[in-house]
Amino acid sequence: MRSLPETDPGSPDHSSPARYLLWLLRHQWRSSVAGASLGVVWMLSQALMPAAIGRAIGEGILARDGSALLLWAAVLTGLGVTQAVTGVTRHRFAVFNWLSAAYRTVQVVTRQSTRLGATLPKRTSAGEVVSIGLSDVAHLGEAMDIVARGTGAVVAIVVVAGILLSTSPQLGLIVLVGVPLILLAAAPLLRPYRDREAAHREMVGELSGHATDLVAGLRVLRGIGGEPLFSGRYRAESQRVRVAGVAAARAETRMNGAEVLLPGLLIALVTWVGARFAADGTIGVGELVAFYGYAVFLIVPLKTLGEAAGKVTKGLVAAGRVKALLDVEPELPQAGTRRPAAPAELTDIASGLVVRPGRVTAVAAADPRDAQAIADRLGRYEEGEVDFGGVPLQAVADLRRRVLVAVNEDRLFSGPLAETLTPPSAPDDGGAALRAAIRAACVEDVVDSTGLDAHVAEAGREFSGGQQQRLRLARALVADPEVLVLVEPTSAVDAHTEARIAGRLGPARAGRTTLVCTTSPLVLDRADHVVFVQDGRVVAEGTHRHLLDTEPRYAGVVTRGETSDTDTATEGARR
Protein backbone atom coordinates (compact mmCIF):
# COMPACT_ATOMS: atom_id res chain seq x y z
CA MET A 1 0.00 0.00 0.00
CA ARG A 2 1.19 3.52 -0.79
CA SER A 3 2.25 5.97 1.88
CA LEU A 4 0.21 9.01 2.88
CA PRO A 5 -0.28 11.82 2.20
CA GLU A 6 -0.26 12.54 -1.53
CA THR A 7 2.10 15.37 -2.41
CA ASP A 8 0.04 16.74 -5.31
CA PRO A 9 -3.74 16.37 -5.08
CA GLY A 10 -4.23 17.79 -8.56
CA SER A 11 -7.12 20.01 -9.67
CA PRO A 12 -10.39 18.66 -8.27
CA ASP A 13 -13.63 18.50 -10.22
CA HIS A 14 -15.92 20.61 -8.05
CA SER A 15 -18.70 21.27 -10.53
CA SER A 16 -21.00 19.38 -8.15
CA PRO A 17 -20.66 17.57 -4.80
CA ALA A 18 -21.15 14.19 -6.50
CA ARG A 19 -18.39 14.95 -9.01
CA TYR A 20 -16.04 15.85 -6.18
CA LEU A 21 -16.66 12.45 -4.58
CA LEU A 22 -16.04 10.79 -7.96
CA TRP A 23 -12.82 12.82 -8.28
CA LEU A 24 -11.67 11.43 -4.94
CA LEU A 25 -12.49 7.91 -6.12
CA ARG A 26 -10.54 8.39 -9.36
CA HIS A 27 -7.47 9.59 -7.48
CA GLN A 28 -7.46 6.53 -5.25
CA TRP A 29 -9.00 4.03 -7.62
CA ARG A 30 -6.35 1.35 -7.06
CA SER A 31 -6.91 1.17 -3.33
CA SER A 32 -10.67 1.55 -3.84
CA VAL A 33 -10.77 -1.34 -6.31
CA ALA A 34 -8.59 -3.45 -4.04
CA GLY A 35 -10.79 -2.66 -1.04
CA ALA A 36 -13.98 -3.37 -3.02
CA SER A 37 -12.58 -6.69 -4.31
CA LEU A 38 -11.61 -7.74 -0.81
CA GLY A 39 -15.00 -6.58 0.42
CA VAL A 40 -16.70 -8.83 -2.13
CA VAL A 41 -14.61 -11.86 -1.12
CA TRP A 42 -15.11 -11.04 2.57
CA MET A 43 -18.86 -10.76 2.18
CA LEU A 44 -19.18 -13.81 -0.10
CA SER A 45 -17.24 -15.98 2.35
CA GLN A 46 -19.95 -15.14 4.89
CA ALA A 47 -22.75 -15.60 2.36
CA LEU A 48 -21.60 -19.12 1.48
CA MET A 49 -21.36 -20.27 5.10
CA PRO A 50 -25.10 -21.08 5.43
CA ALA A 51 -24.85 -23.22 2.27
CA ALA A 52 -21.87 -25.13 3.73
CA ILE A 53 -23.69 -25.61 7.06
CA GLY A 54 -26.84 -26.81 5.29
CA ARG A 55 -24.90 -29.29 3.16
CA ALA A 56 -23.02 -30.54 6.21
CA ILE A 57 -26.31 -31.18 8.00
CA GLY A 58 -28.10 -32.70 5.00
CA GLU A 59 -25.29 -34.75 3.45
CA GLY A 60 -23.26 -35.42 6.58
CA ILE A 61 -25.35 -35.59 9.74
CA LEU A 62 -28.71 -36.71 8.38
CA ALA A 63 -27.12 -39.09 5.86
CA ARG A 64 -24.64 -40.30 8.47
CA ASP A 65 -21.77 -39.79 6.03
CA GLY A 66 -18.61 -38.99 7.99
CA SER A 67 -16.49 -38.14 4.95
CA ALA A 68 -19.09 -35.69 3.63
CA LEU A 69 -19.30 -34.11 7.09
CA LEU A 70 -15.51 -33.69 7.18
CA LEU A 71 -15.52 -32.28 3.67
CA TRP A 72 -18.09 -29.61 4.44
CA ALA A 73 -16.49 -28.90 7.81
CA ALA A 74 -13.23 -28.28 5.95
CA VAL A 75 -15.07 -26.02 3.47
CA LEU A 76 -16.62 -24.11 6.38
CA THR A 77 -13.19 -23.74 8.00
CA GLY A 78 -11.73 -22.47 4.73
CA LEU A 79 -14.54 -19.92 4.42
CA GLY A 80 -13.85 -18.77 7.98
CA VAL A 81 -10.13 -18.35 7.33
CA THR A 82 -10.88 -16.52 4.07
CA GLN A 83 -13.30 -14.23 5.87
CA ALA A 84 -10.72 -13.44 8.58
CA VAL A 85 -7.86 -12.72 6.18
CA THR A 86 -9.89 -10.69 3.71
CA GLY A 87 -11.65 -8.87 6.54
CA VAL A 88 -8.36 -7.67 8.05
CA THR A 89 -6.90 -6.69 4.68
CA ARG A 90 -10.13 -5.01 3.59
CA HIS A 91 -10.13 -2.97 6.76
CA ARG A 92 -6.58 -1.81 6.07
CA PHE A 93 -7.57 -0.63 2.61
CA ALA A 94 -10.70 0.99 4.03
CA VAL A 95 -8.61 2.96 6.53
CA PHE A 96 -6.20 3.91 3.75
CA ASN A 97 -9.10 5.15 1.62
CA TRP A 98 -10.48 7.09 4.59
CA LEU A 99 -7.17 8.79 5.29
CA SER A 100 -6.39 9.35 1.61
CA ALA A 101 -9.70 11.13 0.97
CA ALA A 102 -9.43 13.17 4.17
CA TYR A 103 -5.83 14.29 3.67
CA ARG A 104 -6.30 14.91 -0.04
CA THR A 105 -9.21 17.21 0.83
CA VAL A 106 -7.05 18.96 3.45
CA GLN A 107 -4.41 19.49 0.77
CA VAL A 108 -6.97 20.83 -1.69
CA VAL A 109 -8.49 23.19 0.91
CA THR A 110 -5.05 24.38 2.06
CA ARG A 111 -3.93 25.01 -1.51
CA GLN A 112 -7.14 26.92 -2.26
CA SER A 113 -6.76 28.96 0.94
CA THR A 114 -3.21 29.86 -0.07
CA ARG A 115 -4.33 30.73 -3.59
CA LEU A 116 -7.12 32.97 -2.31
CA GLY A 117 -4.82 34.84 0.05
CA ALA A 118 -6.45 38.08 1.18
CA THR A 119 -9.68 37.11 -0.59
CA LEU A 120 -10.32 34.24 1.82
CA PRO A 121 -11.26 36.22 4.97
CA LYS A 122 -13.48 38.48 2.86
CA ARG A 123 -15.52 35.64 1.38
CA THR A 124 -15.33 32.85 3.97
CA SER A 125 -15.11 32.84 7.75
CA ALA A 126 -12.23 31.19 9.55
CA GLY A 127 -14.72 28.93 11.31
CA GLU A 128 -15.97 27.63 7.97
CA VAL A 129 -12.48 26.59 6.90
CA VAL A 130 -11.78 25.06 10.32
CA SER A 131 -15.07 23.15 10.18
CA ILE A 132 -14.14 21.69 6.78
CA GLY A 133 -10.75 20.62 8.11
CA LEU A 134 -12.14 19.05 11.27
CA SER A 135 -15.50 17.45 10.49
CA ASP A 136 -16.21 17.52 6.77
CA VAL A 137 -13.02 15.66 5.89
CA ALA A 138 -14.16 12.89 8.25
CA HIS A 139 -17.47 12.56 6.40
CA LEU A 140 -15.66 12.46 3.06
CA GLY A 141 -13.36 9.77 4.42
CA GLU A 142 -16.32 7.73 5.63
CA ALA A 143 -17.94 8.00 2.19
CA MET A 144 -14.78 6.50 0.67
CA ASP A 145 -14.50 3.92 3.47
CA ILE A 146 -17.97 2.50 2.85
CA VAL A 147 -17.18 1.73 -0.80
CA ALA A 148 -15.51 -1.60 0.04
CA ARG A 149 -18.26 -2.93 2.30
CA GLY A 150 -21.02 -1.45 0.16
CA THR A 151 -19.73 -3.19 -2.96
CA GLY A 152 -19.45 -6.47 -1.07
CA ALA A 153 -22.98 -6.04 0.27
CA VAL A 154 -24.47 -5.58 -3.21
CA VAL A 155 -22.64 -8.61 -4.62
CA ALA A 156 -23.56 -10.74 -1.60
CA ILE A 157 -27.26 -9.90 -1.93
CA VAL A 158 -27.19 -10.84 -5.62
CA VAL A 159 -25.38 -14.13 -4.90
CA VAL A 160 -27.74 -15.08 -2.06
CA ALA A 161 -30.72 -14.26 -4.24
CA GLY A 162 -29.27 -16.48 -6.97
CA ILE A 163 -28.76 -19.36 -4.56
CA LEU A 164 -32.30 -19.01 -3.27
CA LEU A 165 -33.65 -18.87 -6.82
CA SER A 166 -31.83 -22.05 -7.79
CA THR A 167 -33.08 -23.85 -4.66
CA SER A 168 -36.52 -22.30 -4.29
CA PRO A 169 -37.72 -19.84 -6.94
CA GLN A 170 -40.35 -18.47 -4.55
CA LEU A 171 -37.78 -17.56 -1.87
CA GLY A 172 -35.42 -16.13 -4.49
CA LEU A 173 -38.18 -13.90 -5.85
CA ILE A 174 -39.00 -12.71 -2.34
CA VAL A 175 -35.41 -11.54 -1.90
CA LEU A 176 -35.11 -10.07 -5.41
CA VAL A 177 -38.34 -8.13 -5.02
CA GLY A 178 -37.95 -7.34 -1.35
CA VAL A 179 -34.54 -5.64 -1.54
CA PRO A 180 -35.60 -2.97 -4.08
CA LEU A 181 -38.80 -2.40 -2.08
CA ILE A 182 -36.71 -1.82 1.05
CA LEU A 183 -34.54 0.69 -0.80
CA LEU A 184 -37.60 2.47 -2.18
CA ALA A 185 -39.20 2.60 1.27
CA ALA A 186 -36.02 4.09 2.79
CA ALA A 187 -35.40 6.58 -0.05
CA PRO A 188 -37.89 9.25 1.22
CA LEU A 189 -35.90 9.42 4.47
CA LEU A 190 -32.68 10.45 2.72
CA ARG A 191 -33.66 13.92 1.50
CA PRO A 192 -34.89 15.27 4.88
CA TYR A 193 -31.77 13.86 6.48
CA ARG A 194 -29.50 15.47 3.90
CA ASP A 195 -31.26 18.85 4.18
CA ARG A 196 -31.15 18.88 7.97
CA GLU A 197 -27.55 17.70 8.01
CA ALA A 198 -26.59 20.47 5.56
CA ALA A 199 -28.36 23.11 7.66
CA HIS A 200 -26.69 21.81 10.81
CA ARG A 201 -23.22 21.77 9.22
CA GLU A 202 -23.67 25.34 7.98
CA MET A 203 -24.71 26.55 11.42
CA VAL A 204 -21.77 24.72 13.02
CA GLY A 205 -19.40 26.51 10.61
CA GLU A 206 -20.91 29.89 11.49
CA LEU A 207 -20.71 29.15 15.21
CA SER A 208 -17.06 28.10 14.85
CA GLY A 209 -16.35 31.39 13.09
CA HIS A 210 -17.99 33.40 15.85
CA ALA A 211 -16.09 31.42 18.48
CA THR A 212 -12.82 32.20 16.66
CA ASP A 213 -13.70 35.90 16.56
CA LEU A 214 -14.62 35.92 20.25
CA VAL A 215 -11.37 34.27 21.28
CA ALA A 216 -9.35 36.66 19.11
CA GLY A 217 -11.09 39.69 20.59
CA LEU A 218 -11.40 38.47 24.18
CA ARG A 219 -9.04 41.08 25.59
CA VAL A 220 -10.94 43.88 23.87
CA LEU A 221 -14.27 42.53 25.11
CA ARG A 222 -12.95 42.40 28.66
CA GLY A 223 -11.65 45.94 28.34
CA ILE A 224 -15.01 47.37 27.29
CA GLY A 225 -17.11 45.09 29.48
CA GLY A 226 -18.75 43.37 26.54
CA GLU A 227 -18.29 39.80 27.72
CA PRO A 228 -21.88 39.30 29.04
CA LEU A 229 -23.43 40.66 25.84
CA PHE A 230 -21.39 38.54 23.44
CA SER A 231 -21.49 35.44 25.62
CA GLY A 232 -25.27 35.74 25.65
CA ARG A 233 -25.34 35.97 21.87
CA TYR A 234 -23.02 33.00 21.57
CA ARG A 235 -25.17 31.00 23.99
CA ALA A 236 -28.32 31.77 21.97
CA GLU A 237 -26.63 30.81 18.70
CA SER A 238 -25.28 27.66 20.30
CA GLN A 239 -28.81 26.69 21.29
CA ARG A 240 -29.95 27.13 17.68
CA VAL A 241 -27.14 24.85 16.58
CA ARG A 242 -28.23 22.34 19.21
CA VAL A 243 -31.81 22.42 17.93
CA ALA A 244 -30.57 21.90 14.36
CA GLY A 245 -28.35 19.05 15.55
CA VAL A 246 -31.27 17.38 17.31
CA ALA A 247 -33.36 17.70 14.14
CA ALA A 248 -30.58 16.10 12.10
CA ALA A 249 -30.19 13.37 14.73
CA ARG A 250 -33.91 12.62 14.59
CA ALA A 251 -33.74 12.21 10.83
CA GLU A 252 -30.71 9.97 11.27
CA THR A 253 -32.43 7.82 13.89
CA ARG A 254 -35.38 7.33 11.54
CA MET A 255 -32.92 6.08 8.92
CA ASN A 256 -31.22 3.83 11.47
CA GLY A 257 -34.58 2.44 12.54
CA ALA A 258 -35.48 1.75 8.93
CA GLU A 259 -32.15 -0.03 8.48
CA VAL A 260 -33.20 -2.51 11.17
CA LEU A 261 -36.98 -2.70 10.68
CA LEU A 262 -37.25 -3.14 6.90
CA PRO A 263 -34.57 -5.86 6.54
CA GLY A 264 -36.02 -7.54 9.62
CA LEU A 265 -39.43 -7.77 7.98
CA LEU A 266 -37.86 -9.27 4.85
CA ILE A 267 -35.89 -11.79 6.91
CA ALA A 268 -38.98 -12.77 8.90
CA LEU A 269 -40.86 -13.33 5.64
CA VAL A 270 -38.05 -15.48 4.17
CA THR A 271 -37.84 -17.53 7.38
CA TRP A 272 -41.61 -18.05 7.56
CA VAL A 273 -41.90 -19.11 3.91
CA GLY A 274 -38.90 -21.40 4.26
CA ALA A 275 -40.40 -23.03 7.35
CA ARG A 276 -43.68 -23.62 5.45
CA PHE A 277 -41.75 -25.26 2.60
CA ALA A 278 -39.88 -27.49 5.04
CA ALA A 279 -43.14 -28.49 6.73
CA ASP A 280 -44.62 -29.37 3.33
CA GLY A 281 -41.56 -31.42 2.45
CA THR A 282 -40.63 -29.14 -0.45
CA ILE A 283 -37.17 -28.59 1.03
CA GLY A 284 -35.13 -30.63 3.46
CA VAL A 285 -33.96 -29.83 6.99
CA GLY A 286 -30.48 -28.92 5.80
CA GLU A 287 -31.92 -26.52 3.24
CA LEU A 288 -34.17 -24.99 5.92
CA VAL A 289 -31.16 -24.36 8.13
CA ALA A 290 -29.35 -22.86 5.14
CA PHE A 291 -32.33 -20.61 4.35
CA TYR A 292 -32.46 -19.45 7.94
CA GLY A 293 -28.72 -18.75 7.77
CA TYR A 294 -29.25 -16.75 4.58
CA ALA A 295 -32.02 -14.79 6.24
CA VAL A 296 -29.83 -13.97 9.24
CA PHE A 297 -26.88 -13.15 6.98
CA LEU A 298 -28.95 -10.73 4.89
CA ILE A 299 -29.16 -8.46 7.93
CA VAL A 300 -25.50 -7.53 7.43
CA PRO A 301 -25.53 -6.50 3.73
CA LEU A 302 -28.92 -4.79 3.97
CA LYS A 303 -27.83 -2.82 7.03
CA THR A 304 -24.59 -2.00 5.21
CA LEU A 305 -26.58 -0.57 2.32
CA GLY A 306 -28.50 1.64 4.75
CA GLU A 307 -25.25 2.71 6.38
CA ALA A 308 -23.81 3.46 2.94
CA ALA A 309 -26.80 5.66 2.12
CA GLY A 310 -26.27 7.66 5.31
CA LYS A 311 -22.52 8.04 4.87
CA VAL A 312 -22.79 8.97 1.21
CA THR A 313 -25.43 11.55 2.15
CA LYS A 314 -23.09 13.08 4.73
CA GLY A 315 -20.29 12.89 2.20
CA LEU A 316 -22.36 14.82 -0.35
CA VAL A 317 -23.12 17.50 2.24
CA ALA A 318 -19.42 17.76 3.10
CA ALA A 319 -18.45 17.79 -0.59
CA GLY A 320 -20.92 20.62 -1.12
CA ARG A 321 -19.14 22.72 1.51
CA VAL A 322 -15.77 21.94 -0.06
CA LYS A 323 -17.21 22.83 -3.47
CA ALA A 324 -18.42 26.19 -2.12
CA LEU A 325 -14.87 27.00 -0.98
CA LEU A 326 -13.30 25.83 -4.22
CA ASP A 327 -15.75 27.95 -6.21
CA VAL A 328 -14.33 31.13 -4.69
CA GLU A 329 -11.97 32.91 -7.05
CA PRO A 330 -9.22 35.34 -5.99
CA GLU A 331 -10.24 38.95 -6.38
CA LEU A 332 -6.75 39.83 -7.60
CA PRO A 333 -5.06 36.72 -9.04
CA GLN A 334 -1.27 36.55 -8.92
CA ALA A 335 -0.21 35.40 -12.37
CA GLY A 336 2.55 37.80 -13.34
CA THR A 337 5.58 36.67 -15.31
CA ARG A 338 7.70 39.81 -15.72
CA ARG A 339 10.63 40.72 -13.48
CA PRO A 340 11.50 44.39 -13.00
CA ALA A 341 15.19 45.27 -13.18
CA ALA A 342 16.75 46.03 -9.79
CA PRO A 343 16.89 48.54 -8.24
CA ALA A 344 13.31 49.47 -9.05
CA GLU A 345 11.07 52.31 -7.96
CA LEU A 346 7.61 51.46 -6.68
CA THR A 347 5.05 54.06 -7.74
CA ASP A 348 1.44 54.31 -6.55
CA ILE A 349 -0.07 56.34 -9.35
CA ALA A 350 -3.36 57.00 -7.54
CA SER A 351 -1.66 58.90 -4.72
CA GLY A 352 1.50 60.03 -6.51
CA LEU A 353 3.73 58.21 -4.04
CA VAL A 354 7.14 57.17 -5.33
CA VAL A 355 9.09 54.75 -3.13
CA ARG A 356 12.73 54.92 -4.14
CA PRO A 357 14.91 51.83 -3.80
CA GLY A 358 17.41 51.36 -0.99
CA ARG A 359 15.79 53.93 1.32
CA VAL A 360 13.47 54.06 4.30
CA THR A 361 10.45 56.05 3.17
CA ALA A 362 7.76 57.02 5.65
CA VAL A 363 4.15 57.86 4.78
CA ALA A 364 2.28 60.08 7.20
CA ALA A 365 -1.40 60.37 6.32
CA ALA A 366 -3.92 62.77 7.76
CA ASP A 367 -6.40 59.91 7.57
CA PRO A 368 -4.90 56.51 8.55
CA ARG A 369 -7.24 54.84 6.06
CA ASP A 370 -5.37 56.53 3.20
CA ALA A 371 -2.07 55.04 4.37
CA GLN A 372 -3.66 51.60 4.68
CA ALA A 373 -5.13 51.93 1.19
CA ILE A 374 -1.69 52.78 -0.22
CA ALA A 375 -0.15 49.77 1.53
CA ASP A 376 -2.92 47.51 0.17
CA ARG A 377 -2.36 48.75 -3.38
CA LEU A 378 1.42 48.40 -3.15
CA GLY A 379 1.00 44.79 -1.97
CA ARG A 380 -1.78 44.17 -4.50
CA TYR A 381 -4.34 43.37 -1.87
CA GLU A 382 -6.58 45.97 -3.48
CA GLU A 383 -6.94 46.92 -7.12
CA GLY A 384 -4.91 49.94 -8.14
CA GLU A 385 -2.55 51.31 -10.77
CA VAL A 386 0.93 50.63 -9.39
CA ASP A 387 4.20 50.65 -11.33
CA PHE A 388 7.18 48.56 -10.20
CA GLY A 389 10.32 49.46 -12.14
CA GLY A 390 8.34 50.11 -15.32
CA VAL A 391 6.27 46.93 -14.94
CA PRO A 392 2.59 47.03 -13.90
CA LEU A 393 2.29 45.42 -10.49
CA GLN A 394 -0.20 42.81 -11.70
CA ALA A 395 2.39 41.60 -14.24
CA VAL A 396 5.23 41.17 -11.72
CA ALA A 397 6.33 37.57 -11.10
CA ASP A 398 6.68 36.27 -7.52
CA LEU A 399 5.06 39.42 -6.18
CA ARG A 400 4.43 38.00 -2.71
CA ARG A 401 8.16 37.24 -2.35
CA ARG A 402 9.21 40.64 -3.66
CA VAL A 403 6.75 42.85 -1.77
CA LEU A 404 5.80 42.06 1.82
CA VAL A 405 3.09 44.04 3.59
CA ALA A 406 3.16 43.62 7.38
CA VAL A 407 0.16 44.84 9.39
CA ASN A 408 -0.83 44.55 13.02
CA GLU A 409 -3.57 42.06 12.16
CA ASP A 410 -0.97 39.47 11.15
CA ARG A 411 -0.93 36.43 13.42
CA LEU A 412 1.82 34.56 15.16
CA PHE A 413 1.65 30.83 14.47
CA SER A 414 1.88 28.20 17.16
CA GLY A 415 5.09 26.20 17.40
CA PRO A 416 8.70 26.81 18.45
CA LEU A 417 9.48 30.52 18.62
CA ALA A 418 12.43 30.21 16.23
CA GLU A 419 10.22 28.58 13.58
CA THR A 420 7.49 31.15 14.16
CA LEU A 421 9.92 33.98 13.46
CA THR A 422 11.62 32.30 10.48
CA PRO A 423 9.51 32.25 7.29
CA PRO A 424 10.35 29.81 4.48
CA SER A 425 11.91 32.61 2.42
CA ALA A 426 14.44 33.45 5.15
CA PRO A 427 18.12 32.98 4.21
CA ASP A 428 19.89 29.87 5.46
CA ASP A 429 22.71 31.55 7.37
CA GLY A 430 22.77 29.65 10.64
CA GLY A 431 20.44 32.07 12.43
CA ALA A 432 22.43 35.26 11.80
CA ALA A 433 19.49 36.95 10.07
CA LEU A 434 17.16 35.95 12.91
CA ARG A 435 19.47 37.36 15.56
CA ALA A 436 19.87 40.60 13.60
CA ALA A 437 16.11 40.91 13.19
CA ILE A 438 15.51 40.27 16.89
CA ARG A 439 17.88 43.10 17.73
CA ALA A 440 16.41 45.46 15.14
CA ALA A 441 12.89 44.84 16.48
CA CYS A 442 14.11 45.32 20.08
CA VAL A 443 12.59 42.00 21.12
CA GLU A 444 15.69 40.62 22.84
CA ASP A 445 13.98 40.75 26.24
CA VAL A 446 11.20 38.43 25.08
CA VAL A 447 13.60 35.97 23.44
CA ASP A 448 15.92 35.98 26.44
CA SER A 449 13.07 35.28 28.86
CA THR A 450 11.46 32.49 26.84
CA GLY A 451 14.22 31.11 24.63
CA LEU A 452 13.99 30.41 20.90
CA ASP A 453 12.87 26.85 21.65
CA ALA A 454 9.84 28.02 23.64
CA HIS A 455 6.45 26.94 22.30
CA VAL A 456 4.25 29.76 21.05
CA ALA A 457 0.55 29.31 21.73
CA GLU A 458 -2.09 30.05 19.13
CA ALA A 459 -1.83 33.66 17.89
CA GLY A 460 0.91 34.25 20.50
CA ARG A 461 -1.70 34.95 23.16
CA GLU A 462 0.83 34.56 25.97
CA PHE A 463 2.57 37.75 24.81
CA SER A 464 1.38 41.28 25.41
CA GLY A 465 0.26 43.48 22.54
CA GLY A 466 3.61 45.26 22.37
CA GLN A 467 5.56 42.00 22.50
CA GLN A 468 3.44 40.53 19.70
CA GLN A 469 4.02 43.62 17.59
CA ARG A 470 7.79 43.43 18.01
CA LEU A 471 7.79 39.70 17.24
CA ARG A 472 5.81 40.34 14.07
CA LEU A 473 8.28 43.04 13.07
CA ALA A 474 11.19 40.65 13.65
CA ARG A 475 9.50 38.03 11.47
CA ALA A 476 9.02 40.57 8.67
CA LEU A 477 12.68 41.63 8.89
CA VAL A 478 13.90 38.02 8.77
CA ALA A 479 11.97 37.49 5.52
CA ASP A 480 14.18 40.19 3.96
CA PRO A 481 11.92 41.01 0.99
CA GLU A 482 12.95 43.34 -1.78
CA VAL A 483 10.26 45.78 -0.64
CA LEU A 484 8.95 45.81 2.94
CA VAL A 485 5.80 47.78 3.74
CA LEU A 486 5.16 48.26 7.46
CA VAL A 487 1.85 49.66 8.70
CA GLU A 488 2.10 51.28 12.16
CA PRO A 489 4.79 48.82 13.33
CA THR A 490 5.39 50.61 16.68
CA SER A 491 1.90 51.68 17.74
CA ALA A 492 1.82 49.33 20.77
CA VAL A 493 5.29 49.96 22.27
CA ASP A 494 6.53 52.64 24.64
CA ALA A 495 8.37 55.73 23.40
CA HIS A 496 11.89 54.61 24.37
CA THR A 497 11.48 51.21 22.68
CA GLU A 498 9.95 52.93 19.66
CA ALA A 499 12.94 55.25 19.39
CA ARG A 500 15.37 52.32 19.48
CA ILE A 501 13.39 50.49 16.79
CA ALA A 502 13.36 53.62 14.63
CA GLY A 503 17.14 53.92 14.95
CA ARG A 504 17.80 50.26 14.14
CA LEU A 505 15.33 49.82 11.27
CA GLY A 506 17.40 51.70 8.67
CA PRO A 507 20.64 49.76 9.22
CA ALA A 508 18.71 46.48 9.34
CA ARG A 509 17.21 47.23 5.92
CA ALA A 510 20.35 48.68 4.32
CA GLY A 511 20.29 48.19 0.56
CA ARG A 512 16.60 47.25 0.61
CA THR A 513 13.45 49.29 0.02
CA THR A 514 11.33 50.02 3.07
CA LEU A 515 8.06 51.92 3.40
CA VAL A 516 6.67 52.71 6.86
CA CYS A 517 3.10 53.99 7.21
CA THR A 518 3.09 55.86 10.52
CA THR A 519 2.45 59.18 12.22
CA SER A 520 5.00 58.57 14.98
CA PRO A 521 7.49 61.48 15.14
CA LEU A 522 10.14 59.10 16.48
CA VAL A 523 9.96 56.90 13.38
CA LEU A 524 9.46 59.76 10.95
CA ASP A 525 12.54 61.54 12.28
CA ARG A 526 14.77 58.57 11.40
CA ALA A 527 13.32 57.97 7.93
CA ASP A 528 15.38 58.90 4.87
CA HIS A 529 12.36 60.46 3.19
CA VAL A 530 8.90 61.43 4.49
CA VAL A 531 5.77 61.78 2.39
CA PHE A 532 2.66 63.54 3.69
CA VAL A 533 -0.66 62.32 2.30
CA GLN A 534 -3.96 64.14 2.58
CA ASP A 535 -7.24 63.18 0.94
CA GLY A 536 -5.48 60.23 -0.69
CA ARG A 537 -2.85 62.32 -2.49
CA VAL A 538 0.77 63.25 -1.77
CA VAL A 539 0.76 66.95 -0.85
CA ALA A 540 4.27 67.36 0.57
CA GLU A 541 7.50 65.46 0.97
CA GLY A 542 10.97 65.90 2.42
CA THR A 543 12.61 65.18 5.75
CA HIS A 544 10.67 65.11 8.98
CA ARG A 545 12.31 68.32 10.27
CA HIS A 546 11.78 70.10 6.98
CA LEU A 547 8.10 69.23 6.87
CA LEU A 548 7.63 70.31 10.49
CA ASP A 549 8.98 73.73 9.58
CA THR A 550 7.25 74.18 6.22
CA GLU A 551 3.96 72.22 6.33
CA PRO A 552 1.55 73.15 9.16
CA ARG A 553 -0.87 70.39 8.23
CA TYR A 554 1.87 67.81 8.61
CA ALA A 555 2.95 69.26 11.94
CA GLY A 556 -0.62 69.15 13.21
CA VAL A 557 -0.97 65.47 12.27
CA VAL A 558 2.30 64.12 13.69
CA THR A 559 2.92 66.22 16.82
CA ARG A 560 -0.45 66.80 18.52
CA GLY A 561 1.31 68.89 21.13
CA GLU A 562 3.83 66.16 22.04
CA THR A 563 6.93 67.64 20.40
CA SER A 564 8.96 68.07 23.59
CA ASP A 565 8.31 64.52 24.83
CA THR A 566 9.18 62.87 21.55
CA ASP A 567 12.31 64.97 21.10
CA THR A 568 13.48 63.90 24.53
CA ALA A 569 12.91 60.22 23.72
CA THR A 570 14.70 60.62 20.39
CA GLU A 571 17.73 62.26 21.95
CA GLY A 572 17.81 59.57 24.67
CA ALA A 573 17.78 56.81 22.03
CA ARG A 574 20.58 58.50 20.10
CA ARG A 575 22.74 58.72 23.19
Sequence and secondary structure as in RCSB ss.txt:
>XXXX:A:sequence
MRSLPETDPGSPDHSSPARYLLWLLRHQWRSSVAGASLGVVWMLSQALMPAAIGRAIGEGILARDGSALLLWAAV
LTGLGVTQAVTGVTRHRFAVFNWLSAAYRTVQVVTRQSTRLGATLPKRTSAGEVVSIGLSDVAHLGEAMDIVARG
TGAVVAIVVVAGILLSTSPQLGLIVLVGVPLILLAAAPLLRPYRDREAAHREMVGELSGHATDLVAGLRVLRGIG
GEPLFSGRYRAESQRVRVAGVAAARAETRMNGAEVLLPGLLIALVTWVGARFAADGTIGVGELVAFYGYAVFLIV
PLKTLGEAAGKVTKGLVAAGRVKALLDVEPELPQAGTRRPAAPAELTDIASGLVVRPGRVTAVAAADPRDAQAIA
DRLGRYEEGEVDFGGVPLQAVADLRRRVLVAVNEDRLFSGPLAETLTPPSAPDDGGAALRAAIRAACVEDVVDST
GLDAHVAEAGREFSGGQQQRLRLARALVADPEVLVLVEPTSAVDAHTEARIAGRLGPARAGRTTLVCTTSPLVLD
RADHVVFVQDGRVVAEGTHRHLLDTEPRYAGVVTRGETSDTDTATEGARR
>XXXX:A:secstr
   SS S       SSHHHHHHHHHHHTHHHHHHHHHHHHHHHHHHHTHHHHHHHIIIIIITTT HHHHHHHHHH
HHHHHHHHHHHHHHHHHHHHHHHHHHHHHHHHHHHHHHHHHTTHHHHHS HHHHHHIIIIIHHHHHHHHHHHHHH
HHHHHHHHHHHHHHHHH HHHHHHHHHHHHHHHHHHGGGHHHHHHHHHHHHHHHHHHHHHHHHHHHTHHHHHHHT
 HHHHHHHHHHHHHHHHHHHHHHHHHHHHHHHHHHHHHHHHHHHHHHHHHHHHHHTSS HHHHHHHHHHHHHTHH
HHHHHHHHHHHHHHHHHHHHHHHHHHT   SS     B   SS  EEETTTTEEE TTSEEEEEESSHHHHHHHH
HHHTTSS   EEETTEEGGGBTTHHHHEEEE TT    SEEHHHHH  TTS  STTHHHHHHHHHTT HHHHHHH
 TTSEE GGGTTS HHHHHHHHHHHHHHH  SEEEEESTTTTS HHHHHHHHHHHHHHTTTSEEEEE   HHHHH
H SEEEEEETTEEEEEE HHHHHHH HHHHHHHTTT HHHHHHHHHHHH 
